[in-house]
């Protein structure tokens, strides 16, 4: 358990310092040790997103959303990852859910609306 905590701590420190690529390494190892830990998967998703590895980020955020469907941040990040992959129709669902869960978040509404518009053009 100490190894898991150390990997998570090291990964989140790197993530917070903006070292997304480096953070992926310990967070992936932590995820492999504890695949059911949503906090680890969310941090790994953030690192992957920051490293512009959107397909992998989407998988991590999707795993978090499966376990915690009311996690607005994970829904938002899943939607953003899908948007950046050009999958606007798929992004609409998680972005709409995030915006409904946190109606005060203007950024959630803006990206939801962008996904709707892009999907309508397709």
C-alpha positions as a printed Julia matrix, in Angstrom:
122×3 Matrix{Float64}:
   0.0    0.0     0.0
   2.92   2.36    0.62
   4.07   1.91   -2.96
   0.6    2.8    -4.26
   0.45   5.94   -2.13
   3.97   6.98   -3.16
   3.18   6.52   -6.85
  -0.05   8.49   -6.56
   1.63  11.27   -4.58
   4.54  11.5    -7.02
   2.19  11.5   -10.0
  -0.08  14.19   -8.59
   2.91  16.35   -7.65
   4.19  16.13  -11.23
   0.7   16.83  -12.54
   0.24  19.9   -10.36
   3.65  21.16  -11.49
   2.5   20.89  -15.11
   4.69  17.9   -15.98
   1.93  15.92  -17.66
   4.1   13.49  -19.61
   6.17  12.58  -16.55
   3.05  12.26  -14.36
   1.65   9.58  -16.65
   4.37   7.12  -15.63
   3.76   6.82  -11.86
   0.0    7.29  -12.26
  -0.17   4.44  -14.78
   1.73   2.22  -12.37
  -0.64   3.25   -9.57
  -3.67   2.53  -11.78
  -2.28  -0.9   -12.6
  -1.95  -1.64   -8.87
  -5.44  -0.33   -8.03
  -7.65  -0.17  -11.13
 -10.79   0.41   -9.03
  -9.51   3.66   -7.48
 -11.35   6.51   -9.18
  -9.03   9.14   -7.72
  -6.04   7.51   -9.4
  -7.85   7.1   -12.71
  -9.04  10.71  -12.67
  -5.51  11.96  -12.0
  -4.17   9.72  -14.78
  -6.87  11.03  -17.1
  -5.84  14.58  -16.3
  -2.2   13.78  -17.0
  -3.04  12.07  -20.29
  -5.27  14.97  -21.3
  -2.49  17.43  -20.53
  -0.11  15.29  -22.57
  -2.62  15.48  -25.46
  -3.23  11.73  -25.38
  -6.98  12.2   -25.69
  -7.98   8.64  -26.6
  -6.31   7.27  -23.48
  -7.63  10.14  -21.38
 -11.16   9.39  -22.56
 -10.79   5.76  -21.44
  -9.68   6.82  -17.97
 -12.47   9.37  -17.56
 -14.99   6.84  -18.87
 -13.87   4.39  -16.17
 -14.39   7.08  -13.52
 -17.83   7.93  -14.92
 -18.86   4.27  -14.84
 -18.13   4.13  -11.12
 -19.34   7.65  -10.29
 -21.82   8.87  -12.92
 -22.5   12.07  -10.96
 -18.84  13.13  -11.03
 -19.35  16.3   -13.06
 -15.63  16.92  -13.55
 -15.02  13.42  -14.97
 -18.05  13.8   -17.25
 -16.74  17.16  -18.44
 -13.24  15.79  -19.08
 -14.64  12.77  -20.91
 -16.64  15.1   -23.13
 -13.69  17.39  -23.77
 -11.48  14.42  -24.66
 -14.07  13.2   -27.14
 -14.41  16.7   -28.61
 -10.69  16.94  -29.17
 -10.83  13.6   -30.95
 -13.48  15.08  -33.27
 -16.2   12.85  -31.79
 -18.64  15.71  -31.15
 -21.83  13.62  -31.22
 -20.41  11.32  -28.52
 -19.2   14.32  -26.5
 -22.69  15.79  -26.22
 -23.89  13.3   -23.6
 -21.18  13.69  -20.97
 -20.95  17.45  -21.54
 -24.72  17.85  -21.14
 -24.64  15.75  -17.99
 -21.77  17.8   -16.53
 -23.64  21.04  -17.31
 -26.81  19.69  -15.7
 -24.95  18.5   -12.62
 -23.25  21.9   -12.19
 -25.45  24.53  -13.86
 -23.35  27.34  -12.39
 -20.3   26.26  -14.4
 -20.29  28.47  -17.48
 -17.39  26.55  -19.05
 -19.42  23.34  -18.93
 -22.29  25.03  -20.77
 -19.98  26.61  -23.37
 -18.36  23.29  -24.33
 -21.74  21.51  -24.27
 -23.1   24.06  -26.73
 -20.02  23.77  -28.94
 -20.41  19.99  -29.07
 -24.07  20.34  -30.01
 -23.27  22.82  -32.79
 -20.4   20.71  -34.16
 -22.48  17.55  -34.11
 -25.31  19.33  -35.92
 -22.88  20.37  -38.69
 -21.71  16.79  -39.19
